[in-house]
Amino acid sequence: MAIVRILAAALLGVSAVWAAPPIFPLKDIRAGQHGVGRTVFSGSRIEEFQVEILGVLENIGPKQSIILARLSGGPLAQTGVMQGMSGSPVYIEGKLIGAVALGFELAKEPICGIRPIEEMLRVEPEPKADAKLQRAFSSPDASPRGQFLSGETRLTEIATPVSFSGFTAATLEHFAPQLRQLGLDPRQGVSSGGRLPDALGDPKKIVPGSMISVQLLSGDMNVGADGTVTMIDGNKIYAFGHRLLSAGETELPFARSDVLALLPNLSSSFKISQPREWMGTITEDRNSAISGVTGRRARMTPIEIKIGSNSYRMGMIQDRVLTPLVAQMAVFSAIDATARNIGAASYTVRGKINFESGSVKLDNVYSGDVSVSTFASAGIATPLSYALASGFDALKLKDISIEIGALDQRRQMQIADVIAPRRIRPGEEFEIAVVLSGENGAETIRKVRYRVPVGAEIGPLYLTAGDATSANLMEMQAASGAAFRSPSQVLDMLNGLRTNTSAYLRVWRAGPSYTVEGRDLPDPPTSIAMILGRAQPGGPGLLNVRGAELTEIEVASGGNVVTGSKTIQIEVRE
């Protein structure tokens, strides 16, 4: 009998952990009802707080209702509704009604909005059979955080606190505006760093009310978005009560976290937490909740950054929005922690971005007196973002390796002038001189030759010497209007981007030019131009206002970064 009792108790314990709780339906919610909420205020211990229902804001958004409630108990009188409480489950008569998810900005009382559990349960962790069809007709909400307005009153999704460790303070200050636009509130130095154990932890250690951290970057640098588990049903979990990014179907690793301290703040109080062990994967990120499964390890992309004697190794998520931003922040921080922050500087960036179907080579130089680390880090993020946004499954990221060389001097030259004969004939070859101005006014002249095509049209011809940035921008703008047919086309375009250590001399006319399937078609016959001219954006032919390019000639600078642009006009005459 003793053995039977032990087995029964064990099964009851498992049931308490894994079984979904009964639901208190939204239609039965009334003002004046009282319930309890569960969250972590310290360590991993689940504590209760009191909930008084004030009413239901029905149809406050498209097919959305919010339960309005006043919270009390524990530290809430001092902290109010805290960042990190998102997802804290609320029960009436032992039945789950939803999750703490919204709050009033600068509120004097802990009054919150509770996301009904019925809405959260629509976010199924396992992909449906028509998931691809759903993704084709839906896209992430462009607004940073869901807001419901009533006059000057603003009920807003509780900002997701994002803890950074291993990053410099200047990195967070520089990227904070971008993170806040995404609804993420960056916190630096408020969580412990270090690597988590490789093995998955016991899923029974997380229960409704437990703190979790969705890890965006893990290793020598760490980025974690913190919130609370609302419900567990078998191996499925539902959390936050609002989006992380509203990214839809995704793959984000999450870890169990302990709360180290609470920080009351006049603007927005928050929990200070520390991830402890891997638990599973977030597979859905929607407006009303994030959901996922325990016991499944998310794939992380290895990224290695070497600069000087320092080497950083991390695992990074795969997400078309966050991955380029996280990679850019990691490179920026590595440079900021090692090289000089003010004054003349030059950085060489070499490495590879490896995808399942090929690689993008990184080989460039960045130089200047200010914001050089910004340009260097953007040089990694731009091709990465472009490839991930192209929509090809074969362009899933495998790994990134980057080696950065730093030099405490400026290696930069400005395009000062372009010199060429003012009049030339069709079929004639002539010399073009590009004048580059360096430090202390020193000038370097680079000469190239160009032959005007036989039978060239009489009239003005333009010579433009420009830097790689402006030339690449035009290239990517033209390519963005074309539909790539294969991953190799995307990789070819990215590997063909120009380097900063040359000037690029374009010979062009003012006539129309069209882009067809990513390639320029300069000065087409009138009949073809009429057909292409009717094409709408995204169609087969796009008009380039820059004119019809005849050729482009690379002009090497001798390893210096070239900036600026200069255009002259010459005449083609008989």
C-alpha positions as CSV (number, residue, x, y, z in Angstrom):
1,M,0.0,0.0,0.0
2,A,2.9,2.4,0.8
3,I,4.3,1.8,-2.7
4,V,0.9,2.5,-4.2
5,R,0.6,5.7,-2.3
6,I,4.1,6.8,-3.4
7,L,3.3,6.1,-7.0
8,A,-0.1,7.9,-6.8
9,A,1.6,10.9,-5.2
10,A,4.3,10.9,-8.0
11,L,1.6,10.7,-10.7
12,L,-0.3,13.5,-9.0
13,G,2.8,15.6,-9.0
14,V,3.5,15.0,-12.7
15,S,-0.2,15.8,-13.4
16,A,0.2,19.1,-11.5
17,V,3.2,20.0,-13.6
18,W,2.1,18.9,-17.1
19,A,-1.7,19.1,-17.2
20,A,-3.4,22.3,-18.5
21,P,-5.5,24.0,-15.8
22,P,-9.3,24.6,-16.2
23,I,-10.2,27.8,-17.9
24,F,-12.4,30.6,-16.5
25,P,-14.1,31.9,-19.7
26,L,-14.0,35.6,-20.6
27,K,-17.8,35.8,-20.8
28,D,-18.1,35.0,-17.1
29,I,-15.7,37.8,-16.0
30,R,-17.5,40.5,-14.0
31,A,-16.3,43.7,-12.1
32,G,-15.8,43.1,-8.4
33,Q,-14.5,39.5,-8.8
34,H,-11.3,38.7,-6.9
35,G,-8.5,36.3,-7.9
36,V,-4.8,35.6,-7.5
37,G,-1.8,35.9,-9.7
38,R,1.4,34.1,-9.6
39,T,4.9,35.3,-10.4
40,V,8.5,35.3,-9.2
41,F,9.7,38.2,-7.0
42,S,12.9,36.5,-5.8
43,G,15.0,33.5,-6.9
44,S,12.7,30.8,-8.5
45,R,10.0,30.8,-5.8
46,I,6.5,31.3,-7.1
47,E,4.6,33.9,-5.0
48,E,1.0,35.0,-5.1
49,F,-0.4,38.5,-5.5
50,Q,-4.0,39.7,-5.2
51,V,-6.2,40.7,-8.2
52,E,-9.4,42.7,-8.2
53,I,-11.3,42.7,-11.5
54,L,-12.3,46.2,-12.6
55,G,-14.1,45.3,-15.8
56,V,-13.6,44.1,-19.3
57,L,-12.6,46.3,-22.2
58,E,-14.5,44.5,-25.0
59,N,-13.5,44.7,-28.6
60,I,-10.7,47.1,-27.8
61,G,-8.8,45.8,-30.8
62,P,-9.6,43.6,-33.7
63,K,-11.3,40.6,-32.1
64,Q,-9.5,41.5,-28.9
65,S,-10.7,42.1,-25.3
66,I,-8.7,43.1,-22.3
67,I,-9.5,42.4,-18.6
68,L,-8.8,45.5,-16.5
69,A,-7.6,44.7,-13.0
70,R,-6.0,46.2,-9.9
71,L,-3.0,44.3,-8.4
72,S,-1.9,44.2,-4.8
73,G,0.3,42.3,-2.4
74,G,4.0,41.6,-2.2
75,P,6.2,44.4,-3.5
76,L,3.6,45.8,-6.0
77,A,2.7,48.8,-3.9
78,Q,6.3,50.0,-4.4
79,T,7.0,48.7,-7.9
80,G,3.7,48.8,-9.7
81,V,3.3,46.6,-12.7
82,M,6.9,45.5,-13.6
83,Q,8.7,44.7,-16.8
84,G,9.3,40.9,-16.6
85,M,5.8,40.3,-15.1
86,S,4.4,39.8,-18.7
87,G,2.7,36.4,-18.7
88,S,2.1,36.1,-15.0
89,P,-1.0,33.9,-14.8
90,V,-4.2,35.1,-13.0
91,Y,-6.8,32.7,-11.6
92,I,-10.3,33.0,-10.3
93,E,-11.6,30.1,-8.2
94,G,-8.6,28.1,-9.3
95,K,-9.4,28.6,-13.0
96,L,-7.0,30.5,-15.4
97,I,-8.4,33.7,-16.8
98,G,-5.3,35.0,-18.6
99,A,-1.9,36.7,-18.2
100,V,-0.8,40.1,-17.0
101,A,0.3,41.7,-20.2
102,L,-0.4,45.5,-20.4
103,G,0.0,48.5,-18.2
104,F,-0.5,52.3,-18.0
105,E,2.5,54.4,-18.6
106,L,3.6,56.4,-15.5
107,A,0.7,55.0,-13.5
108,K,0.5,55.7,-9.7
109,E,-1.3,52.4,-9.0
110,P,-0.6,48.8,-10.2
111,I,-3.5,48.6,-12.6
112,C,-3.0,46.3,-15.5
113,G,-4.5,44.7,-18.6
114,I,-4.9,40.9,-18.5
115,R,-4.8,39.1,-21.8
116,P,-7.6,36.5,-21.8
117,I,-6.3,33.0,-22.0
118,E,-8.7,32.1,-24.9
119,E,-6.7,34.5,-27.1
120,M,-3.4,33.2,-26.0
121,L,-4.4,29.6,-26.7
122,R,-4.9,30.5,-30.4
123,V,-1.1,30.6,-30.6
124,E,-0.4,26.9,-31.1
125,P,3.2,25.9,-30.6
126,E,3.1,23.2,-33.2
127,P,2.9,24.5,-36.8
128,K,-0.4,23.7,-38.6
129,A,-0.6,22.0,-42.0
130,D,-1.4,25.4,-43.7
131,A,1.4,27.3,-41.9
132,K,3.1,28.3,-45.1
133,L,-0.2,29.6,-46.5
134,Q,-0.8,31.6,-43.3
135,R,2.6,33.1,-43.5
136,A,2.1,34.1,-47.1
137,F,-1.0,36.2,-46.1
138,S,0.3,37.6,-42.9
139,S,3.2,39.7,-41.7
140,P,4.5,41.0,-38.4
141,D,2.8,44.0,-36.9
142,A,4.8,47.1,-37.9
143,S,4.1,48.9,-34.6
144,P,6.7,48.4,-31.9
145,R,4.3,47.7,-29.0
146,G,0.5,47.1,-29.0
147,Q,-1.3,50.2,-27.7
148,F,-5.0,50.9,-26.8
149,L,-5.9,54.5,-26.6
150,S,-8.8,56.2,-24.7
151,G,-8.3,60.0,-24.9
152,E,-4.9,60.7,-23.4
153,T,-4.9,57.4,-21.5
154,R,-2.6,54.8,-23.1
155,L,-2.8,51.1,-22.2
156,T,0.4,49.6,-23.6
157,E,2.0,46.2,-23.8
158,I,4.5,45.9,-20.9
159,A,7.9,46.4,-22.5
160,T,10.0,43.3,-22.7
161,P,13.2,43.9,-20.7
162,V,16.2,42.7,-22.6
163,S,19.4,42.0,-20.6
164,F,22.8,42.5,-22.1
165,S,26.0,41.2,-20.7
166,G,29.5,41.3,-22.2
167,F,28.6,44.5,-24.2
168,T,30.1,47.9,-23.8
169,A,27.9,50.8,-22.5
170,A,28.4,52.7,-25.7
171,T,26.9,49.8,-27.7
172,L,23.6,49.9,-25.8
173,E,23.5,53.7,-26.0
174,H,24.0,53.6,-29.7
175,F,21.5,50.8,-30.5
176,A,18.9,51.6,-27.8
177,P,16.6,53.6,-30.1
178,Q,16.4,50.7,-32.6
179,L,15.7,48.2,-29.8
180,R,12.9,50.4,-28.4
181,Q,11.3,50.7,-31.8
182,L,10.9,46.9,-31.7
183,G,9.3,47.1,-28.2
184,L,12.4,45.9,-26.4
185,D,13.8,47.8,-23.4
186,P,17.6,47.2,-23.2
187,R,19.2,46.8,-19.7
188,Q,23.0,46.7,-19.5
189,G,24.9,45.0,-16.6
190,V,21.7,43.8,-14.9
191,S,22.2,40.1,-15.5
192,S,25.1,37.7,-15.1
193,G,26.9,36.5,-18.2
194,G,28.7,33.3,-18.9
195,R,27.7,30.2,-20.8
196,L,24.7,28.1,-19.9
197,P,25.2,24.3,-19.6
198,D,24.9,22.6,-22.9
199,A,22.4,20.0,-21.7
200,L,18.7,20.8,-21.5
201,G,17.3,21.1,-17.9
202,D,14.4,19.2,-16.3
203,P,11.2,20.8,-17.7
204,K,9.5,20.1,-14.4
205,K,11.5,23.0,-13.0
206,I,9.3,25.5,-14.8
207,V,5.6,26.0,-13.8
208,P,3.1,28.7,-14.5
209,G,4.5,31.9,-13.0
210,S,8.2,30.8,-13.6
211,M,10.6,33.3,-15.1
212,I,12.1,32.5,-18.5
213,S,14.6,34.3,-20.7
214,V,14.4,34.0,-24.5
215,Q,18.1,34.0,-25.5
216,L,19.0,35.9,-28.6
217,L,22.7,35.6,-28.2
218,S,24.6,33.3,-25.8
219,G,28.3,32.9,-25.0
220,D,31.0,35.5,-24.5
221,M,28.2,38.1,-25.1
222,N,24.6,37.5,-24.0
223,V,21.3,38.9,-24.9
224,G,18.1,37.7,-23.2
225,A,14.4,38.8,-23.4
226,D,12.7,38.2,-20.1
227,G,9.1,37.3,-19.2
228,T,6.8,34.8,-17.4
229,V,5.2,31.5,-18.2
230,T,1.4,31.6,-18.2
231,M,0.3,28.0,-18.9
232,I,1.9,24.6,-19.4
233,D,0.0,21.9,-21.3
234,G,2.1,18.7,-21.6
235,N,5.3,19.9,-23.3
236,K,3.6,23.1,-24.6
237,I,4.2,26.4,-22.9
238,Y,2.4,29.8,-23.4
239,A,4.1,32.9,-22.1
240,F,4.3,36.8,-22.1
241,G,0.7,37.5,-23.0
242,H,1.9,39.7,-25.9
243,R,4.4,39.4,-28.7
244,L,8.2,39.5,-28.5
245,L,8.4,40.8,-32.1
246,S,5.3,39.3,-33.7
247,A,7.6,37.3,-35.9
248,G,5.2,34.5,-36.5
249,E,6.6,31.0,-36.8
250,T,10.1,31.2,-35.4
251,E,12.8,29.2,-33.5
252,L,14.1,30.9,-30.4
253,P,15.8,29.1,-27.4
254,F,14.6,29.8,-23.9
255,A,16.1,29.2,-20.5
256,R,14.8,29.1,-17.0
257,S,15.7,32.2,-15.0
258,D,16.1,33.3,-11.4
259,V,15.1,36.7,-10.2
260,L,18.1,38.4,-8.5
261,A,16.3,41.6,-7.5
262,L,13.5,44.0,-8.2
263,L,14.3,47.6,-9.2
264,P,11.5,50.1,-8.5
265,N,11.5,52.9,-11.0
266,L,9.3,56.0,-11.4
267,S,9.1,55.3,-15.2
268,S,8.9,51.5,-15.3
269,S,10.1,49.1,-12.6
270,F,11.7,45.8,-13.7
271,K,13.0,42.5,-12.6
272,I,16.7,41.7,-12.6
273,S,17.1,38.1,-13.6
274,Q,19.7,35.5,-14.6
275,P,19.3,32.6,-17.0
276,R,20.2,29.2,-15.4
277,E,19.6,26.4,-17.8
278,W,18.1,25.7,-21.3
279,M,14.5,24.5,-21.3
280,G,13.2,24.4,-24.8
281,T,12.3,26.4,-27.9
282,I,9.8,29.2,-28.7
283,T,8.2,28.2,-31.9
284,E,5.4,30.9,-32.3
285,D,5.6,34.7,-31.7
286,R,2.2,36.3,-32.2
287,N,0.4,39.5,-31.0
288,S,-1.3,37.8,-28.1
289,A,1.4,35.4,-26.8
290,I,4.6,33.5,-27.5
291,S,4.4,29.7,-27.3
292,G,6.8,26.9,-27.6
293,V,7.8,23.4,-26.4
294,T,10.1,22.1,-23.7
295,G,12.7,19.4,-24.4
296,R,13.6,20.7,-27.9
297,R,16.9,22.4,-28.5
298,A,16.7,25.4,-30.8
299,R,19.4,25.7,-33.5
300,M,21.9,28.5,-32.8
301,T,24.2,30.0,-35.4
302,P,27.9,30.1,-34.3
303,I,29.5,33.5,-34.7
304,E,33.2,34.2,-34.0
305,I,34.7,37.7,-33.9
306,K,38.5,38.2,-33.6
307,I,40.1,41.6,-33.0
308,G,43.6,42.0,-31.8
309,S,44.3,39.5,-29.0
310,N,40.5,39.2,-28.2
311,S,38.3,36.5,-29.5
312,Y,34.5,36.2,-29.0
313,R,32.5,33.1,-29.6
314,M,28.7,33.0,-29.3
315,G,25.6,31.2,-30.5
316,M,23.0,33.5,-32.2
317,I,19.4,33.1,-33.2
318,Q,18.1,32.9,-36.8
319,D,15.6,35.7,-37.4
320,R,15.4,38.0,-40.4
321,V,14.9,41.1,-38.2
322,L,17.0,40.4,-35.1
323,T,19.9,38.4,-36.4
324,P,21.4,41.2,-38.5
325,L,20.9,43.6,-35.6
326,V,22.4,41.3,-32.9
327,A,25.4,40.6,-35.2
328,Q,25.9,44.3,-35.8
329,M,25.8,45.0,-32.1
330,A,28.3,42.2,-31.3
331,V,30.8,43.5,-33.9
332,F,30.3,47.1,-32.7
333,S,30.9,46.1,-29.1
334,A,34.0,44.0,-30.0
335,I,35.5,47.1,-31.8
336,D,34.5,49.5,-29.0
337,A,36.0,47.3,-26.3
338,T,39.4,46.9,-28.1
339,A,40.1,49.9,-30.4
340,R,40.1,53.6,-29.8
341,N,36.7,55.3,-29.5
342,I,37.7,58.9,-30.5
343,G,40.0,60.1,-33.2
344,A,41.4,58.8,-36.4
345,A,40.9,55.0,-36.9
346,S,40.9,52.4,-39.7
347,Y,39.5,48.9,-39.5
348,T,39.9,46.0,-41.9
349,V,37.1,43.5,-41.8
350,R,37.6,40.1,-43.3
351,G,35.7,36.9,-43.0
352,K,32.7,34.9,-44.3
353,I,29.0,34.6,-43.8
354,N,28.2,31.0,-44.6
355,F,24.8,29.9,-45.7
356,E,23.5,26.4,-46.5
357,S,23.8,27.1,-50.2
358,G,27.0,29.2,-50.3
359,S,29.0,32.0,-48.7
360,V,29.3,35.8,-48.8
361,K,32.9,37.0,-48.5
362,L,33.7,39.9,-46.2
363,D,36.7,41.9,-47.3
364,N,36.6,45.7,-46.7
365,V,38.3,48.6,-45.0
366,Y,36.6,51.4,-43.0
367,S,38.3,54.6,-42.0
368,G,37.6,58.1,-40.6
369,D,37.6,60.2,-37.5
370,V,34.1,59.5,-36.1
371,S,31.5,56.6,-36.2
372,V,34.0,54.2,-37.9
373,S,32.8,51.3,-35.8
374,T,29.2,52.1,-36.9
375,F,30.2,51.7,-40.6
376,A,32.3,48.6,-40.0
377,S,29.5,46.8,-38.1
378,A,26.9,47.9,-40.7
379,G,29.1,46.3,-43.4
380,I,28.4,42.9,-41.8
381,A,24.7,43.5,-41.0
382,T,23.7,44.8,-44.5
383,P,24.5,41.7,-46.6
384,L,23.3,39.5,-43.8
385,S,19.9,41.3,-43.7
386,Y,19.6,41.3,-47.4
387,A,20.2,37.5,-47.7
388,L,17.9,36.6,-44.8
389,A,15.1,38.8,-46.2
390,S,15.3,37.2,-49.7
391,G,13.0,34.4,-48.6
392,F,15.0,31.4,-49.8
393,D,15.1,28.4,-47.4
394,A,18.6,27.6,-48.8
395,L,19.9,30.9,-47.3
396,K,19.6,29.7,-43.8
397,L,22.6,30.8,-41.8
398,K,25.3,28.3,-40.9
399,D,28.0,30.4,-39.2
400,I,29.8,33.7,-39.3
401,S,33.5,34.2,-38.8
402,I,35.0,37.7,-38.8
403,E,38.6,39.0,-38.2
404,I,39.0,42.7,-37.6
405,G,42.3,44.6,-37.8
406,A,42.6,48.0,-36.1
407,L,44.9,50.9,-36.9
408,D,45.0,54.2,-35.0
409,Q,45.3,56.4,-38.1
410,R,43.0,57.5,-40.9
411,R,43.6,56.0,-44.3
412,Q,41.1,57.9,-46.3
413,M,41.1,59.8,-49.6
414,Q,38.5,62.1,-51.1
415,I,37.5,62.3,-54.8
416,A,38.6,65.8,-55.7
417,D,38.2,65.9,-59.5
418,V,37.8,64.1,-62.7
419,I,39.8,65.3,-65.7
420,A,39.1,64.3,-69.4
421,P,39.0,65.9,-72.8
422,R,35.9,68.0,-73.4
423,R,35.3,66.7,-76.9
424,I,35.7,63.3,-78.3
425,R,34.7,61.3,-81.4
426,P,32.9,57.9,-81.7
427,G,35.5,55.1,-81.7
428,E,38.1,57.3,-80.1
429,E,40.1,56.2,-77.0
430,F,40.9,58.8,-74.5
431,E,42.5,59.2,-71.0
432,I,40.5,60.0,-67.8
433,A,42.3,61.1,-64.7
434,V,40.7,60.7,-61.2
435,V,42.2,63.1,-58.6
436,L,42.3,61.8,-55.0
437,S,43.0,64.1,-52.2
438,G,44.6,62.7,-49.0
439,E,46.1,64.0,-45.7
440,N,47.6,67.5,-45.7
441,G,46.2,68.2,-49.1
442,A,48.4,65.6,-50.9
443,E,47.0,64.6,-54.2
444,T,47.2,61.3,-56.1
445,I,46.2,61.0,-59.7
446,R,45.0,57.7,-61.1
447,K,44.6,57.4,-64.8
448,V,42.4,55.0,-66.9
449,R,41.5,54.8,-70.5
450,Y,38.1,54.4,-72.2
451,R,37.2,54.0,-75.9
452,V,33.9,55.5,-77.1
453,P,31.9,52.8,-79.0
454,V,31.9,53.1,-82.8
455,G,28.6,54.5,-83.9
456,A,28.0,56.1,-80.5
457,E,25.2,58.6,-80.4
458,I,26.2,62.3,-80.7
459,G,25.6,64.4,-77.6
460,P,26.6,64.7,-73.9
461,L,28.3,61.9,-72.1
462,Y,28.8,61.9,-68.3
463,L,31.7,60.7,-66.2
464,T,31.0,60.1,-62.5
465,A,33.7,59.0,-60.1
466,G,32.0,57.8,-56.9
467,D,32.8,55.7,-53.8
468,A,31.7,52.2,-53.2
469,T,28.9,53.1,-50.7
470,S,26.9,55.1,-53.3
471,A,27.6,52.6,-56.1
472,N,26.5,49.7,-53.9
473,L,23.4,51.5,-52.8
474,M,22.3,52.0,-56.4
475,E,23.0,48.4,-57.1
476,M,21.0,47.1,-54.2
477,Q,18.1,49.5,-54.9
478,A,18.0,48.2,-58.5
479,A,18.1,44.6,-57.3
480,S,15.4,45.2,-54.7
481,G,12.9,45.8,-57.5
482,A,13.7,42.5,-59.1
483,A,12.6,39.0,-58.1
484,F,15.6,36.8,-57.5
485,R,15.0,33.3,-59.0
486,S,17.6,31.4,-57.0
487,P,19.8,31.7,-53.9
488,S,22.9,31.8,-56.1
489,Q,21.6,35.1,-57.7
490,V,21.4,36.6,-54.2
491,L,24.9,35.4,-53.3
492,D,26.4,36.6,-56.6
493,M,24.9,40.1,-56.1
494,L,26.3,40.3,-52.5
495,N,29.7,38.9,-53.5
496,G,29.8,41.5,-56.3
497,L,29.5,44.5,-54.0
498,R,32.3,46.9,-54.4
499,T,35.1,47.5,-51.8
500,N,35.8,50.9,-50.2
501,T,39.4,51.0,-51.3
502,S,38.6,52.0,-54.9
503,A,36.8,54.7,-56.7
504,Y,34.4,53.6,-59.4
505,L,34.2,55.6,-62.6
506,R,30.8,55.3,-64.4
507,V,30.4,56.3,-68.0
508,W,26.7,57.0,-68.7
509,R,24.1,58.9,-70.7
510,A,21.0,60.6,-69.5
511,G,18.8,58.3,-71.5
512,P,16.5,55.8,-69.8
513,S,17.8,52.5,-68.4
514,Y,15.7,49.6,-67.1
515,T,16.4,46.8,-64.7
516,V,15.2,43.4,-65.9
517,E,15.6,40.4,-63.5
518,G,18.3,42.3,-61.6
519,R,20.3,43.4,-64.7
520,D,20.6,46.8,-66.3
521,L,19.2,47.2,-69.8
522,P,20.6,50.6,-71.0
523,D,18.9,52.6,-73.7
524,P,16.7,49.8,-75.1
525,P,14.9,50.2,-78.5
526,T,11.8,52.4,-78.4
527,S,9.4,49.5,-78.8
528,I,10.9,47.6,-75.9
529,A,11.1,50.8,-73.8
530,M,7.4,51.3,-74.3
531,I,6.6,47.8,-73.0
532,L,9.0,48.2,-70.0
533,G,7.8,51.7,-69.3
534,R,4.3,50.3,-68.5
535,A,5.7,47.9,-65.9
536,Q,4.7,48.6,-62.3
537,P,7.0,48.4,-59.3
538,G,7.8,44.8,-58.7
539,G,7.0,43.9,-62.4
540,P,9.4,42.8,-65.1
541,G,11.0,46.1,-65.8
542,L,11.9,49.1,-63.5
543,L,13.0,52.5,-64.8
544,N,16.3,53.7,-63.4
545,V,16.4,57.5,-63.0
546,R,20.2,57.4,-62.8
547,G,20.5,57.1,-66.6
548,A,21.9,54.5,-68.9
549,E,25.2,53.2,-67.8
550,L,27.7,52.3,-70.6
551,T,30.5,51.0,-68.5
552,E,32.1,51.1,-65.0
553,I,35.9,51.2,-64.4
554,E,37.5,50.4,-61.0
555,V,40.1,52.9,-59.9
556,A,42.4,51.5,-57.1
557,S,43.5,53.9,-54.4
558,G,46.4,51.9,-53.0
559,G,44.6,50.6,-49.9
560,N,43.0,53.8,-48.8
561,V,39.2,54.3,-48.2
562,V,37.7,56.4,-50.9
563,T,34.8,58.8,-50.3
564,G,32.9,61.4,-52.2
565,S,31.7,61.8,-55.8
566,K,32.5,64.0,-58.8
567,T,30.7,64.3,-62.2
568,I,31.8,66.0,-65.4
569,Q,30.2,66.3,-68.8
570,I,32.0,65.8,-72.1
571,E,30.6,66.0,-75.7
572,V,30.6,63.2,-78.3
573,R,31.0,64.9,-81.7
574,E,31.7,63.9,-85.3
